[in-house]
Amino acid sequence: MAKQANTLSLGTDNIGSLLWRYAAPAIIAMASSSLYHIADSIFVGHGVGGAAIAGMAVTMPIMNIAAAFGAMVGVGAAARMSIRLGEGNMQAAEKTLANAVMLNFCLGLVLMTVMLTFLDPILQLFSGGKASVETLGYARDYMRVILLGNMTQHMYLGLNEQIRASGYPQKSMRIILTAVTMNLVLDYLFIFKFGWGIKGAALATVIAQAISFTITFSHFCSKSSFVRFRRAAFVFDWKIVKAIISIGLAPFMVNICASMVAAFVNTALLKYGGTGTHDIVKTAGSADIYVGAYGIANRVVMLLIMVIQGLNQGMQPIVGFNYGAKQYDRVRKALFMTIACGMTISTLGFLACQFFPESIARAFVDSARGGDEALMIAAAAQAMRLIVIMFPLVGFQIVAAAFFQYIGHAKLAIFVSMTRQLIFLLPLLWIIPKYLGATGVWVSMPIADCASITLATILLSRELRKLREKELRVR
């Protein structure tokens, strides 16, 4: 009953208090989740070397594809669960949970099998066939271990979304923090003490997520859980599966597009890196250095984006519950407050990357090694400064896209999310690097951000007018 009251408070408590209550643990959880990759990169950069960082950068498209399927099920099920709880339909919420588990298991198994079978051709494809043998070797070693743990990752991240959506944001945060802490400890042991190199970094991630999955699974087995596993619910309901996929298509497409972008970026850097007038590094073999620099800059940018996504996750149960309960004034208040917070976060990230890029890059590789590592730091610093030029406004665009998704407008959310990647960014990555080299890759991203922000502003204004009309009809 206490947990039921906690969930129902989404429709009555102060919006600011609710957003803080749900967003704070979600932000910590999402930022901590991003630290998986950052920790791996830092330990690998210092314990193995810059070439290993480049190898991890080559794996980004594959990692994004795996994340796409997990996000589709996890976010789609969480949004549907919040709306059903807002409607007071507990049976539908528990069926959503059960179908999400079964769907995640099936997708994880298929994805693991296919990618392990065709790993070498996939790595060649996503590196444009131009990465060095050393770089591809590191990428292969890392992904073989990660893919073996892919099913656990899918189940763990998907169920953690359901924990938060069903009224346990603090517990969701603690579970992710447990995984991150375990990953950090195991990274140190496996790389520096056992000497397992990049395979040790991957194994640390898999083991940490397996432990957290066990904790997450046991939560929904407990009778004290507000929403829990019920044997009768474990039957595929294709209407529920369709609804989960429909809502979850937006984050799925975002990650698929991110995979395509990463592949395009790697290819452009390997082909044109060092050829531009303003490129920092123009030495022989500088292409792989630029791929490593992108790996560093991308980790930093993704950390900032994950923090804003954590804020969005805090908004999700508030918006979903109140939208289902037809309390549209509270939906608007939650949106505006989240936009303000998101833009504050993205502005702080912009300032950090403008004033301290070299210091940030040095955290990933050992500058004392000299040679390629020192050059990689210089290239990464330039990348960070250019990539985040539009970041003070990027927070708005990220929140707007999530808002469409959380009120069930899946097609609109997909459109807003995809235009930045497919319509704006990919053509720029195809053209500009030919003339500006690696610098062209970096400047393509803020140009695409500017166009995407403009589009999101127009579409959100239209949606808010519709929301206001619904609010007047309810009154």
Sequence and secondary structure as in RCSB ss.txt:
>XXXX:A:sequence
MAKQANTLSLGTDNIGSLLWRYAAPAIIAMASSSLYHIADSIFVGHGVGGAAIAGMAVTMPIMNIAAAFGAMVGV
GAAARMSIRLGEGNMQAAEKTLANAVMLNFCLGLVLMTVMLTFLDPILQLFSGGKASVETLGYARDYMRVILLGN
MTQHMYLGLNEQIRASGYPQKSMRIILTAVTMNLVLDYLFIFKFGWGIKGAALATVIAQAISFTITFSHFCSKSS
FVRFRRAAFVFDWKIVKAIISIGLAPFMVNICASMVAAFVNTALLKYGGTGTHDIVKTAGSADIYVGAYGIANRV
VMLLIMVIQGLNQGMQPIVGFNYGAKQYDRVRKALFMTIACGMTISTLGFLACQFFPESIARAFVDSARGGDEAL
MIAAAAQAMRLIVIMFPLVGFQIVAAAFFQYIGHAKLAIFVSMTRQLIFLLPLLWIIPKYLGATGVWVSMPIADC
ASITLATILLSRELRKLREKELRVR
>XXXX:A:secstr
 HHHHHHHGGGTS HHHHHHHHHHHHHHHHHHHHHHHHHHHHHHHHHT HHHHHHHHHTHHHHHHHHHHHHHHHH
HHHHHHHHHHHHT HHHHHHHHHHHHHHHHHHHHHHHHHHHHTHHHHHHHHTTT S HHHHHHHHHHHHHHHHTH
HHHHHHHHHHHHHHHTT HHHHHHHHHHHHHHHHHHHHIIIIIS  HHHHHHHHHHHHHHHHHHHHHHHHHSTTS
SS   GGG S  HHHHHHHHHHHHHHHHHHHHHHHHHHHHHHHHHHHTT STT S  STTHHHHHHHHHHHHHHH
HHHHHHHHHHHHHHHHHHHHHHHHTT HHHHHHHHHHHHHHHHHHHHHHHHHHHHSHHHHHHTTS GGG THHHH
HHHHHHHHHHHHTTTHHHHHHHHHHHHHHHHTT HHHHHHHHHIIIIIIIHHHHHHTHHHHTHHHHHHHHHHHHH
HHHHHHHHHHHHHHHHHHHHHHHH 
